Amino acid sequence: MKTSLRLLPLLLVLTACGLAHAQSFSSLQERMSAADFQKAGLDKLTPEQLHFLNAWLRTHAGGAGNGGAGTAPVVVGPANRFGYRAPADQSRGTVASTLVGNFSGWDSHTRLPLANGQIWQVSESSSWSCQSLKDPKVTIKPMLLGSWLAYIQGCSNSVRVERVR
């Protein structure tokens, strides 16, 4: 009986430490308003996908809502800085331009030179073919978790990209 009474404080401390650690991470549902959660399209994820995303954030973003102390999200700065990694206190915006030359699709090695001087690289392993287009309009929009999505007018699919220049 005396031994179990001596272990009680230790057990209470360990329980408190476990609870504090469990509370150091807040899920996306807890961090975002319901409107923002829905606007980001997160309400369309399956419970398994949302669990995976929260687990990924827990291990890659520092866990306690510190904005990913070790990583700088991709954000937009001054006019010609779209897509470059920059401090998190800047906002992100949409890039609208045209692709230079002929375009008929992409694969994982495709570079997209824009009329504004920027060059974007396809950052996923997919490939897509579309009709041959001459100087098509392109819109590159910021997406969730720092990624960018390119929409090419006349091509019925979008592709994830990252800026290389």
C-alpha positions in Angstrom: 0.0 0.0 0.0 2.8 2.4 0.9 4.6 1.6 -2.4 1.5 2.5 -4.4 1.1 5.8 -2.5 4.7 6.7 -3.4 4.1 5.9 -7.1 1.0 8.1 -7.2 2.8 11.5 -7.6 5.0 10.0 -10.3 1.9 8.6 -12.1 0.2 12.0 -11.8 3.3 13.8 -13.3 3.6 11.4 -16.2 -0.1 11.8 -16.9 0.1 15.6 -16.8 3.1 15.5 -19.2 1.3 13.2 -21.6 -1.8 15.5 -21.6 0.4 18.6 -22.1 2.1 17.0 -25.1 -1.2 15.9 -26.6 -2.5 19.4 -26.3 0.6 21.0 -27.9 -0.8 20.2 -31.4 -4.1 21.7 -32.7 -5.7 20.1 -35.7 -6.7 22.1 -38.8 -10.3 22.0 -37.6 -9.2 23.7 -34.4 -6.9 26.2 -36.0 -9.3 27.4 -38.8 -12.8 28.9 -38.7 -15.5 26.7 -40.2 -15.7 29.1 -43.1 -12.0 29.0 -43.8 -11.9 25.2 -43.5 -14.7 25.0 -46.1 -13.2 27.7 -48.4 -9.9 25.7 -48.4 -11.8 22.6 -49.5 -10.8 20.6 -46.4 -14.4 19.6 -45.8 -14.2 17.5 -48.9 -11.4 15.3 -47.5 -12.2 11.8 -46.1 -11.6 11.3 -42.4 -8.5 9.3 -43.3 -7.1 12.0 -45.6 -7.7 14.7 -42.9 -6.1 12.5 -40.3 -3.1 12.0 -42.6 -2.8 15.7 -43.2 -3.0 16.6 -39.5 -0.3 13.9 -38.8 1.9 15.3 -41.5 1.5 18.8 -40.1 2.3 17.5 -36.6 5.6 16.1 -37.8 6.6 18.7 -40.4 5.3 21.9 -39.0 6.6 21.9 -35.5 3.3 20.8 -34.0 2.4 23.6 -31.8 1.1 26.0 -34.4 4.4 27.8 -34.7 3.9 28.1 -38.5 6.6 25.5 -39.2 9.5 27.1 -37.5 12.1 25.2 -39.6 10.5 25.8 -43.0 9.5 29.0 -44.8 6.3 28.6 -46.8 6.1 29.6 -50.4 4.7 33.1 -50.5 4.5 36.1 -52.8 6.5 39.2 -52.1 7.1 42.2 -54.3 6.0 42.2 -58.0 8.7 39.9 -59.4 9.0 37.5 -56.5 6.0 35.2 -57.1 6.7 31.6 -56.0 10.0 32.2 -54.2 10.4 31.1 -50.6 10.1 34.1 -48.3 9.1 35.0 -44.8 5.6 33.9 -43.7 4.4 37.4 -43.0 4.0 38.2 -46.7 0.8 37.4 -48.6 0.4 35.2 -51.7 -1.2 36.2 -55.0 -2.1 34.8 -58.4 0.2 35.0 -61.4 -1.5 35.7 -64.7 0.6 35.7 -67.9 1.1 33.7 -71.2 3.3 30.8 -72.0 6.0 31.7 -74.5 5.8 29.6 -77.7 4.0 26.4 -78.5 2.5 24.2 -75.8 1.0 20.7 -76.1 1.2 19.3 -72.6 3.6 18.4 -69.9 5.5 15.7 -68.0 7.6 15.8 -64.9 10.5 17.6 -66.7 8.5 20.4 -68.4 9.5 24.0 -67.8 6.9 26.7 -68.4 8.5 30.0 -69.5 6.1 32.9 -69.0 6.0 36.2 -71.0 6.6 38.0 -67.7 10.1 36.4 -67.4 9.3 33.8 -64.8 10.0 30.2 -65.3 8.0 27.5 -63.6 8.8 23.8 -63.4 6.2 21.0 -63.2 6.6 19.5 -59.7 4.6 16.3 -59.9 5.1 13.1 -61.8 2.0 13.3 -64.0 1.9 13.9 -67.7 -0.8 15.4 -69.8 -1.3 16.0 -73.5 -3.6 18.6 -75.0 -4.1 20.2 -78.4 -1.1 22.3 -79.7 -1.5 25.8 -78.4 0.4 29.0 -79.4 1.2 31.4 -76.5 -1.7 30.2 -74.3 -2.8 32.2 -71.3 -1.7 30.7 -67.9 -2.9 31.4 -64.4 -0.8 30.2 -61.5 -2.7 30.2 -58.2 -1.4 29.6 -54.6 -2.7 26.4 -53.1 -2.8 24.8 -49.6 0.5 24.2 -47.8 2.6 26.4 -50.0 2.1 24.7 -53.4 1.1 26.3 -56.7 -1.3 25.1 -59.4 -1.0 26.2 -63.0 -4.1 26.4 -65.2 -3.4 26.7 -69.0 -6.2 28.0 -71.2 -7.2 25.4 -73.7 -5.9 22.5 -71.7 -8.5 20.7 -69.6 -6.3 19.9 -66.7 -4.1 21.7 -64.1 -0.7 20.9 -62.8 1.3 21.6 -59.7 4.3 23.8 -60.3 7.2 25.6 -58.5 9.0 28.6 -59.6 12.7 28.1 -60.7 13.3 31.7 -61.9 
